[in-house]
């Protein structure tokens, strides 16, 4: 019986690495092409083409694998993506990968700067973000390259997924997933595939800015960022019933 997997997470949370270690498992195959990401569930038109089109388009390569997976960071940012996914797939396991939102914001700034989309210093960009979102051109990028802070308010973005896939959403953290093999074994077990499989080097860096420590931020700015995330982090920890690795609470 074929089962479906949807991998979501904010940009720069290690979903590319997660995609690779999942696709390496002999019982799992991820949608192809992986780049550009399918993004089917952010489009009424694409999702409206139905399951048979979706499977034939993105999983024509599948053979005997029992789990078919689809990964896109855009899915977390579209409030209707969860409903579209449920309409197309019916049942699915949703794996969410998250990361310290401040470290994620820094990595996002590095990415935007590297692509020539950002001309502000890191500190200036973060201070500006605390005051509100910056306008961006949807003709250039599918999502805002400047959503450094908003993108880290994970609990609000996850509510539609909890509603559409009750009991089937698994949240994990980059800080834990790359620190030791057990979280990967647990993930494989949750997907009902061989938990003893070990992909090659599951802690390697696959994105240029992944794994880099954030630069020192002045105490005043760091304090403002901690205040900004205090409420959503607290609500996320309460929703999950466990502490977040970057707060301990």
C-alpha positions in Angstrom: 0.0 0.0 0.0 1.4 3.4 -1.0 1.7 6.0 1.7 2.3 9.7 1.3 4.7 12.0 3.1 4.8 15.8 3.0 7.9 17.6 4.2 7.5 21.2 5.2 9.7 23.7 7.1 10.8 27.3 6.8 13.6 28.2 4.5 17.0 27.5 5.9 15.8 24.9 8.4 17.6 22.0 6.8 14.8 20.6 4.7 17.2 20.0 1.8 19.3 17.7 4.0 16.1 16.0 5.2 15.0 15.5 1.6 18.3 13.8 0.9 18.3 11.4 3.8 14.7 10.5 3.1 15.3 9.9 -0.6 18.3 7.7 0.2 16.1 5.2 2.0 15.2 2.2 -0.2 11.5 2.3 0.9 11.1 6.1 0.3 11.2 8.1 -2.9 10.9 11.8 -3.1 9.1 13.8 -5.9 11.2 14.5 -9.0 12.4 16.9 -10.0 13.4 18.0 -6.5 14.6 21.4 -7.8 12.6 23.4 -8.6 10.3 22.1 -5.8 6.9 20.8 -7.0 5.0 23.4 -5.0 1.7 21.7 -6.1 -0.1 22.6 -2.9 0.5 26.3 -3.2 -1.5 26.4 -6.5 -5.3 25.9 -6.8 -4.7 25.2 -10.5 -2.1 22.5 -10.0 -3.8 20.9 -7.0 -7.0 20.9 -9.0 -5.5 18.5 -11.5 -6.0 15.7 -8.9 -4.1 12.8 -7.5 -3.6 10.8 -10.7 -1.9 13.7 -12.4 0.1 14.5 -9.3 1.4 10.9 -9.0 2.1 10.5 -12.8 3.9 13.9 -13.0 6.2 13.7 -9.9 6.5 9.9 -9.2 6.9 8.3 -12.6 10.3 7.1 -11.4 8.8 5.2 -8.4 9.2 1.4 -8.4 8.6 -0.6 -5.2 8.9 2.1 -2.6 6.1 2.2 -0.1 6.4 5.9 0.8 6.1 8.8 -1.8 7.4 12.1 -0.4 7.0 15.8 -1.5 9.1 18.6 0.0 8.6 22.3 -0.3 9.4 25.2 2.1 6.6 27.2 0.4 4.0 24.9 1.9 4.5 26.3 5.4 3.9 29.8 4.2 0.6 29.3 2.3 -2.3 29.1 4.7 -4.3 27.0 2.1 -1.6 24.5 1.3 -2.6 22.0 4.0 -6.2 21.9 2.7 -5.0 21.4 -0.9 -2.7 18.6 0.2 -5.5 16.9 2.1 -7.8 17.2 -0.9 -5.2 15.6 -3.3 -3.6 13.0 -1.0 -6.3 12.2 1.6 -4.1 10.7 4.3 -0.4 11.7 4.7 2.3 12.0 7.3 3.5 15.6 7.6 7.1 16.0 8.8 8.0 19.5 9.9 11.6 20.6 10.3 12.3 23.7 12.4 15.3 25.6 13.7 16.2 28.3 16.1 14.3 31.2 14.5 17.2 33.7 15.1 19.7 31.4 13.5 17.2 30.8 10.7 16.8 34.5 10.2 20.6 35.0 9.9 20.8 32.2 7.4 18.0 33.7 5.4 19.7 37.0 5.3 22.9 35.3 4.1 20.9 33.6 1.3 19.2 36.8 0.2 22.5 38.7 0.3 24.2 36.0 -1.7 21.6 36.2 -4.4 22.0 40.0 -4.6 18.5 40.6 -3.3 19.6 42.2 0.0 21.8 45.3 0.3 21.4 46.0 4.1 23.7 44.9 6.8 22.5 42.0 9.0 21.8 44.3 12.0 20.0 46.9 9.8 17.8 44.2 8.2 16.8 42.7 11.5 16.1 46.0 13.1 13.9 46.9 10.1 12.1 43.6 10.3 11.2 44.3 13.9 9.3 47.3 12.6 7.4 45.4 9.9 7.8 43.5 6.6 9.6 45.0 3.6 7.9 45.1 0.2 9.2 42.6 -2.4 8.6 41.8 -6.0 6.6 38.5 -6.6 7.8 38.5 -10.2 11.4 37.9 -8.9 10.8 35.4 -6.2 7.9 33.1 -5.2 8.1 34.1 -1.5 9.5 37.2 0.2 13.3 37.2 0.4 13.0 39.6 3.4 10.7 37.6 5.8 13.5 37.1 8.2 11.5 37.3 11.3 7.9 36.5 10.2 9.0 33.2 8.8 10.2 32.1 12.3 6.7 32.3 13.9 6.3 28.6 13.3 3.3 27.9 15.5 1.0 30.2 13.6 2.0 28.7 10.2 1.5 25.1 11.5 -2.1 25.6 12.7 -3.6 24.7 9.2 -1.5 21.5 9.0 -2.6 20.4 12.5 -6.2 21.0 11.4 -6.0 19.2 8.1 -3.9 16.3 9.2 -4.8 15.6 12.9 -2.5 13.2 14.6 -0.3 12.9 11.5 2.0 15.9 12.0 5.5 15.2 13.3 7.6 18.2 14.3 11.4 17.9 14.6 14.3 20.2 15.0 17.4 20.7 13.0 19.5 21.0 16.2 18.4 17.5 17.2 18.2 15.8 13.8 21.8 16.4 13.0 23.4 15.8 16.4 23.1 12.0 16.6 21.6 9.1 14.6 18.7 8.3 16.9 16.3 11.1 15.6 16.7 9.8 12.1 16.0 6.2 13.2 12.9 7.5 15.0 11.8 9.3 11.9 12.2 6.2 9.7 10.3 4.2 12.3 7.4 6.8 12.3 7.2 6.3 8.6 7.1 2.5 9.1 10.3 1.8 7.1 13.4 0.1 8.2 14.8 2.3 11.1 18.2 0.6 10.9 19.0 2.1 7.5 21.8 4.7 7.6 22.2 7.1 4.7 25.7 8.3 3.8 26.9 11.1 6.2 23.4 12.3 7.4 25.0 15.4 9.2 26.9 16.9 6.2 26.2 20.4 5.0 24.2 20.6 1.8 23.6 24.4 1.7 26.4 27.0 1.9 25.1 28.8 4.9 23.8 25.8 6.8 25.8 25.0 10.0 27.5 28.4 10.2 27.2 30.0 13.6 25.4 33.3 13.6 27.6 36.4 14.0 27.5 38.2 17.2 24.5 40.5 17.5 24.5 43.4 19.9 22.7 42.7 23.1 20.0 45.2 22.5 19.1 43.7 19.1 19.3 40.1 20.5 17.0 41.1 23.4 14.5 42.5 20.9 14.6 39.3 18.9 14.1 37.2 22.0 11.1 39.3 23.0 9.7 39.0 19.4 9.8 35.2 19.6 8.9 34.7 23.2 5.2 34.3 22.6 5.2 32.1 19.5 8.0 29.9 21.0 6.0 29.5 24.2 2.9 28.6 22.3 4.8 26.1 20.1 6.4 24.4 23.2 2.9 24.2 24.8 1.4 22.7 21.6 4.1 20.1 21.3 4.3 19.4 25.0 8.1 19.5 25.1 10.8 22.2 25.3 12.3 23.8 22.3 16.0 23.1 21.9 16.9 26.8 21.5 15.0 28.0 24.6 14.9 25.0 26.9 11.3 25.8 27.8 
